[in-house]
């Protein structure tokens, strides 16, 4: 868990999770509220995406105790 490969994998996963969460929130909330991208309240979107990214890192850390020790993946 304390090597570069693990943290590279974990960072990649958390960045992807952040982006996916932000896009999903915008895609669901904006059309329902009748907003376009300039009208989106970005603070809650970024806050939820950040929380999802933190959870992703914590999941990677927890996974390091199950799979290979140098991987952030649960199945590798």
JOJOLIN-V635021 format. One line per field, one symbol per residue. ss: DSSP state (a for helix, b for strand, c for the rest). psi: psi as a letter, one per 40 degrees, with the letter a starting at -180 (. if undefined). A space follows every 50 residues. Layout:
ss=???
psi=???
This chain:
ss=cccaaaaaaaaaaaaaaaaaaaaaaaaaaaaaacccaaaccaaaaaaaaa aaaaaaaaaaaaaccccccccccccc
psi=dfidddddddddddddddddddddddddddddefiadeehhddddddddd dddddddddddddeedaideieide.
